[in-house]
Amino acid sequence: MSGYWLTRFVFLRLLGLVYTIAFLMVVFQWRPLLGSDGLLPAAFFLDAVRAAQGRDLAAFVRLPSLFWLDASDTAFLVGGYAGLGLSLLVLFGLANLPILLALWFLYMSFVHVGQIFYGYGWETLLLETGFLAVFLVPPWRAGPFPKRSPPSPVVILLLRWLVFRLMLGAGLIKLRGDPCWRDLTCLVYHYATQPNPNPLSWYLHQAPVWFHKVEVLFNHLVELVVPFFLFGPRRARLAAGALVVLFQALLILSGNLSFLNWLTIAVAVACFDDGVFAPLLPTSVRARLDRHVSEAAETKARRLASYALASLVAFLSLDPVMNMLSPGQVMNTSFDPFDLVNTYGAFGSIGRERYEIVLEGTGDDPADTAARWVEYDFKCKPGTPERRPCWISPYHYRLDWQMWFQDMPGAAVEPWFLHLVAKLLEGDRAVRALLAPGPFEDHAPRAIRARYYRYEFTRLGQPTRAWWKRTLVGEYLPPLVRDDLRAMNP
């Protein structure tokens, strides 16, 4: 069996999985984060963009989104469930142009109004991948092996070009960004200071320095050398694809990086052809499928569409390529309003120490020195030292991730963080549900304060059952009641 029939089948199933996870986040997290009563209401953001642009058409061109038509909570909820339903169709084998086009535009609509909670590289990576997938599926028939719509080798090549930019961009930003990538010591710190460590991160952190240096060398091999073999002879291409997939699997095991690595694996599937996947099928199934597709041929219209897509991607790749070549390289940036061709990168700098903001509430008089303060735990980010780090990838708690930036030394107190404290003081159940189960679920606290701690992983052999040890650095926010927040944020 030759061609990319099975390649497309595997790619679309993985893409459907990632879309499903992405829209599950919309369904479960959008309202408390970005709804009308959320931490950063999307409707207010759209109003601000409209006011700055002056005209609705100019605002849409600046920020394409379906929600210019309706930014109500109902519209966001319906859009989330519609996206989830379409994603499940793709996951279970039904994919055609209307389905993939709707998924791409719908998710883009959420990303473009999601503000900082959707300002990450995996969002634009999903949009770019989803747009390419539109040209890989049949126009109407939604079955997995449509005889009249063979997978386009041009689109497969464009997916490899995406893998190339994704990996090389990540490698170059590391070499330019932090000297620890050059002296091979970054992973001495990374497992403990990454946004949301998992339990295996704790064990990897215990490894000796020489082991971490070998890990960094492997990172540089995959991100800086392997991409150039993605366009080589078949054996070189297959080896390069296998190394990319292995690398992403190791990243999945070592931390919670949302669906970034899962989506990268999906795109890297384009490095493989049916000669790789066919031996995994029973002989009878392989023979039947081979007969089914043996007479398939790409139509002229699909061929022309593929060439037009390639021309568009080539033109839009100029800015991302110039960015990769620039000493001032930036990561995770879009150069066109539809996020069709983007630049990527990750962990250009590595923190040497970890700091955490710990929120505490009390039902007592906050001025009383005997007041009992109780900690809030977030769902995944470190909190109570005895609590085991979470396993969550490919899902993603957006508030936890954003807290990692708020926790950084010297970071300005963001409006959404003050809104979070205010919502907790008001007893907002939707916002409270963004945090882990615990205190003040059925009533609001009388006051909230925030304390600032330095966190370190405990070490093997220490007489403790805690995963972390922490040291109080100081006060982050003084005890606040509702009237205090109204005065700070009228």
C-alpha positions as CSV (number, residue, x, y, z in Angstrom):
1,M,0.0,0.0,0.0
2,S,1.4,3.4,-1.0
3,G,0.5,7.0,-0.5
4,Y,-0.8,8.7,2.7
5,W,-4.2,7.2,3.2
6,L,-3.3,5.7,6.6
7,T,-1.2,8.8,7.4
8,R,-4.2,11.0,7.0
9,F,-6.4,8.6,9.0
10,V,-4.0,8.7,12.0
11,F,-3.4,12.5,11.7
12,L,-7.2,13.3,11.6
13,R,-7.9,11.1,14.6
14,L,-5.2,12.8,16.6
15,L,-6.4,16.2,15.4
16,G,-9.9,15.3,16.5
17,L,-8.6,14.4,19.9
18,V,-6.8,17.7,20.3
19,Y,-9.9,19.7,19.1
20,T,-12.0,17.7,21.6
21,I,-9.7,18.7,24.5
22,A,-9.6,22.3,23.4
23,F,-13.4,22.6,23.3
24,L,-13.8,20.8,26.6
25,M,-11.7,23.7,28.1
26,V,-14.1,26.1,26.5
27,V,-17.2,24.3,27.8
28,F,-15.8,24.0,31.4
29,Q,-13.6,27.1,31.8
30,W,-14.8,29.9,29.5
31,R,-17.6,31.3,31.6
32,P,-15.7,32.0,34.9
33,L,-12.6,33.2,32.9
34,L,-14.1,35.1,30.0
35,G,-17.9,35.2,30.4
36,S,-19.9,38.3,31.3
37,D,-19.1,37.9,35.0
38,G,-15.7,36.4,34.4
39,L,-12.2,37.5,35.3
40,L,-11.6,39.2,31.9
41,P,-15.0,39.4,30.1
42,A,-14.6,38.8,26.4
43,A,-17.5,41.1,25.5
44,F,-15.7,44.1,27.2
45,F,-12.6,43.3,25.2
46,L,-14.6,43.2,21.9
47,D,-16.2,46.6,22.8
48,A,-12.7,48.0,23.4
49,V,-11.4,46.7,20.0
50,R,-14.5,48.1,18.2
51,A,-14.0,51.5,19.8
52,A,-10.3,51.6,18.8
53,Q,-11.0,50.5,15.2
54,G,-14.0,52.7,14.7
55,R,-15.8,50.4,12.3
56,D,-17.2,46.9,12.6
57,L,-15.5,45.7,9.4
58,A,-12.1,47.1,10.5
59,A,-12.5,45.4,13.9
60,F,-13.3,42.1,12.2
61,V,-10.3,42.3,9.9
62,R,-8.1,43.2,12.9
63,L,-9.5,40.4,15.0
64,P,-11.5,37.8,13.0
65,S,-14.1,36.2,15.3
66,L,-17.6,34.9,15.0
67,F,-18.4,36.5,18.3
68,W,-18.6,40.0,16.7
69,L,-22.2,38.9,15.9
70,D,-23.0,37.9,19.5
71,A,-20.7,38.0,22.5
72,S,-23.3,36.7,25.0
73,D,-22.7,33.9,27.4
74,T,-25.2,31.9,25.5
75,A,-23.3,32.4,22.2
76,F,-20.1,31.2,23.8
77,L,-21.7,28.2,25.4
78,V,-23.4,27.2,22.1
79,G,-20.2,27.7,20.3
80,G,-18.3,25.6,22.8
81,Y,-20.7,22.7,22.5
82,A,-20.9,22.9,18.7
83,G,-17.1,22.7,18.5
84,L,-17.1,19.8,20.9
85,G,-19.7,17.9,18.8
86,L,-17.7,18.6,15.6
87,S,-14.5,17.5,17.2
88,L,-16.0,14.2,18.3
89,L,-17.1,13.6,14.7
90,V,-13.5,14.0,13.5
91,L,-12.2,11.9,16.4
92,F,-14.5,9.0,15.4
93,G,-13.7,9.2,11.7
94,L,-16.1,11.7,10.1
95,A,-14.2,14.5,8.5
96,N,-14.9,16.7,5.5
97,L,-14.3,20.3,4.4
98,P,-17.4,21.9,6.1
99,I,-16.6,20.1,9.4
100,L,-12.9,21.1,9.4
101,L,-13.6,24.6,8.2
102,A,-16.2,25.2,10.9
103,L,-13.9,23.8,13.6
104,W,-11.0,26.0,12.4
105,F,-13.1,29.2,12.3
106,L,-15.0,28.5,15.5
107,Y,-11.8,27.8,17.5
108,M,-10.1,30.9,16.0
109,S,-13.2,32.9,17.2
110,F,-12.5,31.8,20.8
111,V,-8.8,32.3,20.6
112,H,-9.0,35.8,19.3
113,V,-11.2,37.0,22.2
114,G,-9.6,34.9,24.8
115,Q,-6.9,37.5,25.6
116,I,-4.1,36.4,27.9
117,F,-5.8,33.1,28.8
118,Y,-5.5,32.1,25.1
119,G,-2.2,33.8,24.4
120,Y,-0.1,30.6,24.0
121,G,1.7,29.0,21.1
122,W,-0.4,25.8,21.2
123,E,-3.5,27.9,20.3
124,T,-2.0,29.3,17.1
125,L,-0.4,25.9,16.4
126,L,-3.9,24.3,16.5
127,L,-5.2,27.1,14.2
128,E,-2.4,26.6,11.7
129,T,-2.7,22.8,11.8
130,G,-6.5,23.0,11.5
131,F,-6.4,25.2,8.5
132,L,-4.0,22.9,6.7
133,A,-6.3,20.0,7.5
134,V,-9.2,21.7,5.7
135,F,-7.3,21.0,2.4
136,L,-6.5,17.4,3.4
137,V,-10.0,16.1,3.8
138,P,-12.7,15.3,1.1
139,P,-15.1,18.1,0.1
140,W,-18.3,16.3,1.1
141,R,-18.1,12.6,1.9
142,A,-17.0,12.3,5.5
143,G,-15.8,8.7,5.7
144,P,-12.2,7.8,6.6
145,F,-11.2,6.5,3.1
146,P,-13.1,8.5,0.5
147,K,-12.2,6.9,-2.9
148,R,-12.5,10.2,-4.8
149,S,-10.4,12.3,-2.4
150,P,-6.9,10.9,-1.9
151,P,-4.7,12.8,0.5
152,S,-2.7,15.5,-1.1
153,P,1.1,15.1,-1.0
154,V,1.3,18.9,-1.2
155,V,-0.6,19.3,2.1
156,I,1.5,16.5,3.7
157,L,4.6,18.4,2.7
158,L,3.2,21.6,4.2
159,L,2.6,19.8,7.5
160,R,6.3,18.8,7.5
161,W,7.2,22.4,6.9
162,L,5.2,23.2,10.0
163,V,7.1,20.6,12.0
164,F,10.3,22.1,10.7
165,R,9.5,25.6,11.8
166,L,8.0,24.4,15.1
167,M,11.1,22.5,16.1
168,L,13.8,24.8,14.7
169,G,12.1,27.8,16.2
170,A,12.0,26.2,19.6
171,G,15.7,25.3,19.4
172,L,16.9,28.7,18.2
173,I,15.0,30.6,20.9
174,K,16.7,28.4,23.5
175,L,20.2,29.0,22.2
176,R,19.6,32.7,22.0
177,G,17.6,33.1,25.1
178,D,19.3,31.6,28.1
179,P,23.0,30.7,28.7
180,C,22.0,27.5,30.6
181,W,20.9,26.0,27.2
182,R,24.4,26.6,26.0
183,D,26.2,25.2,29.1
184,L,23.7,22.3,29.2
185,T,22.4,23.0,32.7
186,C,18.8,24.2,32.1
187,L,17.2,20.9,33.0
188,V,18.8,21.0,36.4
189,Y,16.2,23.7,37.2
190,H,13.4,23.2,34.7
191,Y,11.5,20.2,36.2
192,A,10.9,22.1,39.4
193,T,10.3,25.6,37.9
194,Q,8.1,24.7,34.9
195,P,4.5,25.9,35.0
196,N,2.8,22.7,36.2
197,P,5.1,19.8,37.2
198,N,3.7,16.3,37.3
199,P,4.8,13.5,39.7
200,L,7.5,12.2,37.3
201,S,8.9,15.8,37.2
202,W,9.9,15.2,40.9
203,Y,11.8,12.1,40.1
204,L,13.5,13.6,37.1
205,H,14.6,16.5,39.2
206,Q,16.5,14.0,41.4
207,A,18.8,12.9,38.5
208,P,22.5,13.9,38.6
209,V,23.8,16.9,36.6
210,W,25.4,14.8,34.0
211,F,22.1,13.2,33.2
212,H,20.5,16.6,32.7
213,K,23.3,17.6,30.4
214,V,22.7,14.5,28.2
215,E,19.0,15.5,28.1
216,V,19.8,19.0,26.9
217,L,22.1,17.6,24.2
218,F,19.2,15.4,23.0
219,N,16.9,18.4,23.0
220,H,19.4,20.3,20.8
221,L,19.7,17.3,18.5
222,V,16.0,17.0,17.9
223,E,15.3,20.7,17.7
224,L,18.3,22.0,15.8
225,V,19.6,19.1,13.7
226,V,16.6,16.7,13.1
227,P,14.4,19.3,11.3
228,F,16.7,19.4,8.3
229,F,16.2,15.7,7.7
230,L,12.4,16.0,7.5
231,F,12.8,16.7,3.7
232,G,15.5,14.2,3.1
233,P,15.3,10.6,1.7
234,R,12.7,8.3,3.1
235,R,14.9,6.6,5.7
236,A,16.2,10.0,6.9
237,R,12.6,11.4,7.0
238,L,11.3,8.4,8.9
239,A,14.1,8.6,11.5
240,A,13.6,12.3,11.9
241,G,9.8,11.8,12.4
242,A,10.4,9.1,14.9
243,L,12.8,11.3,16.9
244,V,10.3,14.1,17.0
245,V,7.6,11.8,18.2
246,L,9.9,10.3,20.8
247,F,10.9,13.7,22.0
248,Q,7.3,14.9,22.4
249,A,6.4,11.7,24.2
250,L,9.2,12.4,26.7
251,L,7.9,15.9,27.2
252,I,4.4,14.6,27.9
253,L,5.9,12.3,30.6
254,S,7.9,15.1,32.2
255,G,5.4,17.8,32.6
256,N,1.9,19.3,31.9
257,L,2.3,21.4,28.8
258,S,-1.4,21.4,27.7
259,F,-2.0,19.8,24.3
260,L,1.2,21.3,22.7
261,N,3.1,18.0,22.6
262,W,0.1,15.9,21.6
263,L,-0.6,18.3,18.7
264,T,3.1,18.2,17.7
265,I,2.9,14.4,17.5
266,A,-0.2,14.8,15.3
267,V,1.6,17.1,12.9
268,A,4.7,14.9,12.9
269,V,2.6,12.0,11.7
270,A,3.0,13.6,8.2
271,C,6.6,12.4,8.3
272,F,5.4,8.9,7.9
273,D,3.8,7.2,4.8
274,D,1.5,4.2,4.5
275,G,4.5,1.9,4.3
276,V,4.9,2.6,8.0
277,F,1.3,2.1,9.1
278,A,0.2,-0.7,6.7
279,P,2.2,-3.5,8.4
280,L,0.2,-2.8,11.6
281,L,-3.1,-3.9,9.8
282,P,-4.2,-7.5,9.4
283,T,-3.3,-8.8,5.9
284,S,-6.9,-9.2,4.9
285,V,-7.8,-5.6,5.9
286,R,-4.7,-4.3,4.2
287,A,-5.5,-6.1,0.9
288,R,-9.1,-4.9,1.0
289,L,-8.1,-1.3,1.6
290,D,-5.4,-1.5,-1.1
291,R,-8.0,-2.5,-3.6
292,H,-10.3,0.2,-2.4
293,V,-7.9,3.0,-3.0
294,S,-5.9,1.6,-6.0
295,E,-7.9,3.5,-8.6
296,A,-8.3,6.7,-6.6
297,A,-7.0,9.9,-8.3
298,E,-6.8,13.5,-7.2
299,T,-9.2,15.8,-9.1
300,K,-7.9,18.8,-10.9
301,A,-9.8,21.1,-8.6
302,R,-8.2,19.6,-5.5
303,R,-4.8,19.7,-7.1
304,L,-5.2,23.4,-7.9
305,A,-6.4,24.1,-4.4
306,S,-3.3,22.4,-2.9
307,Y,-1.0,24.5,-5.1
308,A,-2.8,27.7,-4.2
309,L,-2.5,26.7,-0.5
310,A,1.2,26.1,-1.0
311,S,1.7,29.5,-2.6
312,L,-0.1,31.2,0.2
313,V,1.9,29.4,2.9
314,A,5.2,30.2,1.0
315,F,4.3,33.9,1.0
316,L,3.1,34.0,4.6
317,S,6.3,32.1,5.7
318,L,8.5,35.0,4.8
319,D,8.0,36.8,8.1
320,P,8.3,33.7,10.3
321,V,11.5,32.6,8.6
322,M,13.0,36.1,8.9
323,N,12.1,36.0,12.6
324,M,13.9,32.7,13.1
325,L,17.0,34.1,11.4
326,S,16.9,37.3,13.4
327,P,19.1,37.8,16.6
328,G,16.0,39.4,18.1
329,Q,13.8,36.3,17.5
330,V,10.5,36.3,19.3
331,M,8.4,33.2,19.9
332,N,4.8,32.3,19.5
333,T,3.8,35.2,17.3
334,S,1.4,35.5,14.4
335,F,2.0,37.7,11.4
336,D,-1.4,37.6,9.8
337,P,-4.8,38.2,11.4
338,F,-6.0,34.6,10.7
339,D,-2.9,32.9,12.3
340,L,-2.3,30.9,9.1
341,V,1.5,30.7,9.4
342,N,3.1,31.5,12.7
343,T,6.4,31.4,14.6
344,Y,6.9,29.2,17.6
345,G,9.2,28.6,20.5
346,A,9.2,27.5,24.1
347,F,11.2,28.1,27.3
348,G,13.6,30.6,25.9
349,S,14.5,31.4,29.5
350,I,14.5,29.0,32.5
351,G,13.8,30.1,36.1
352,R,16.3,29.1,38.7
353,E,13.9,29.4,41.6
354,R,10.2,28.8,41.9
355,Y,7.9,31.3,43.7
356,E,4.2,30.8,44.4
357,I,1.4,33.1,45.5
358,V,-0.7,31.3,48.1
359,L,-4.2,32.7,48.7
360,E,-5.7,32.4,52.2
361,G,-9.1,33.2,53.5
362,T,-10.6,33.6,56.9
363,G,-14.1,33.9,58.3
364,D,-12.8,35.7,61.4
365,D,-11.9,39.4,61.9
366,P,-8.8,39.8,59.7
367,A,-7.4,42.4,62.2
368,D,-7.5,39.8,65.0
369,T,-4.0,38.2,65.5
370,A,-5.8,35.0,66.4
371,A,-7.8,34.8,63.1
372,R,-7.6,31.4,61.5
373,W,-6.4,31.6,57.9
374,V,-7.1,28.7,55.5
375,E,-5.2,28.1,52.2
376,Y,-6.9,27.8,48.9
377,D,-5.4,25.2,46.6
378,F,-5.4,25.6,42.8
379,K,-6.3,22.5,40.8
380,C,-2.8,21.8,39.5
381,K,-0.2,24.4,40.4
382,P,1.8,23.7,43.5
383,G,0.2,24.7,46.8
384,T,0.1,22.6,49.9
385,P,3.5,21.0,50.1
386,E,2.1,17.5,50.8
387,R,-0.2,17.5,47.8
388,R,1.1,15.4,45.0
389,P,1.7,17.2,41.6
390,C,-1.1,16.6,39.2
391,W,-1.4,14.6,36.0
392,I,-3.5,16.7,33.6
393,S,-2.0,16.8,30.0
394,P,-3.4,17.2,27.4
395,Y,-6.1,19.1,29.3
396,H,-5.1,22.4,30.8
397,Y,-6.2,24.6,33.7
398,R,-5.9,28.0,32.2
399,L,-6.0,29.9,35.5
400,D,-3.3,27.7,37.0
401,W,-1.0,28.4,34.0
402,Q,-1.6,32.1,34.1
403,M,-0.8,32.1,37.8
404,W,2.7,30.9,36.9
405,F,3.4,34.2,35.2
406,Q,1.8,36.2,38.1
407,D,4.0,34.3,40.5
408,M,7.2,35.5,38.8
409,P,9.4,37.9,40.9
410,G,8.7,41.5,39.9
411,A,5.5,40.7,37.9
412,A,2.9,43.5,38.1
413,V,-0.4,42.6,39.8
414,E,-2.7,42.0,36.8
415,P,-6.3,43.1,36.8
416,W,-7.6,39.6,36.4
417,F,-5.8,38.6,39.6
418,L,-7.6,41.3,41.6
419,H,-10.8,40.2,39.9
420,L,-10.1,36.7,41.1
421,V,-9.7,37.9,44.7
422,A,-12.8,40.0,44.4
423,K,-14.9,37.1,43.0
424,L,-13.7,34.8,45.9
425,L,-14.7,37.5,48.4
426,E,-18.1,37.7,46.8
427,G,-18.6,34.0,46.9
428,D,-18.8,33.6,43.2
429,R,-19.4,29.9,42.7
430,A,-18.3,29.7,39.1
431,V,-14.9,31.3,39.8
432,R,-14.5,29.3,43.1
433,A,-14.9,26.2,40.9
434,L,-11.7,27.1,39.0
435,L,-9.8,26.2,42.2
436,A,-9.5,22.9,43.9
437,P,-12.2,21.7,46.3
438,G,-11.6,23.1,49.8
439,P,-12.5,26.0,52.0
440,F,-15.3,28.5,51.4
441,E,-17.2,26.5,48.7
442,D,-20.6,27.1,50.3
443,H,-20.0,30.6,51.6
444,A,-17.6,33.6,51.1
445,P,-14.7,34.3,53.3
446,R,-14.7,37.5,55.4
447,A,-11.2,38.5,54.1
448,I,-8.5,37.2,51.8
449,R,-4.8,37.7,51.9
450,A,-1.9,36.5,49.7
451,R,1.5,35.3,50.8
452,Y,4.6,34.8,48.7
453,Y,6.7,31.6,49.1
454,R,9.8,30.1,47.5
455,Y,9.2,26.5,46.6
456,E,11.7,23.7,46.1
457,F,11.3,20.0,45.4
458,T,12.2,17.8,48.3
459,R,15.0,15.4,47.8
460,L,15.1,11.6,47.8
461,G,16.1,10.3,51.2
462,Q,14.7,13.2,53.2
463,P,12.5,12.1,56.1
464,T,9.4,13.7,54.8
465,R,6.3,12.7,52.8
466,A,6.0,16.2,51.3
467,W,6.7,16.8,47.6
468,W,7.7,20.4,48.2
469,K,9.4,22.5,50.9
470,R,8.6,26.1,51.0
471,T,10.0,29.2,52.6
472,L,7.9,32.3,53.3
473,V,9.3,35.3,51.5
474,G,6.8,37.9,52.5
475,E,3.3,39.3,52.1
476,Y,2.0,39.6,48.5
477,L,-1.4,41.2,49.3
478,P,-2.5,42.4,52.7
479,P,-5.8,41.1,54.2
480,L,-8.5,42.5,52.0
481,V,-12.3,42.7,52.4
482,R,-14.8,43.4,49.6
483,D,-14.7,47.2,50.2
484,D,-10.9,47.2,49.8
485,L,-11.2,45.6,46.3
486,R,-13.9,48.0,45.2
487,A,-11.6,50.9,46.2
488,M,-8.6,49.4,44.3
489,N,-10.7,48.5,41.2
490,P,-13.7,50.9,41.0
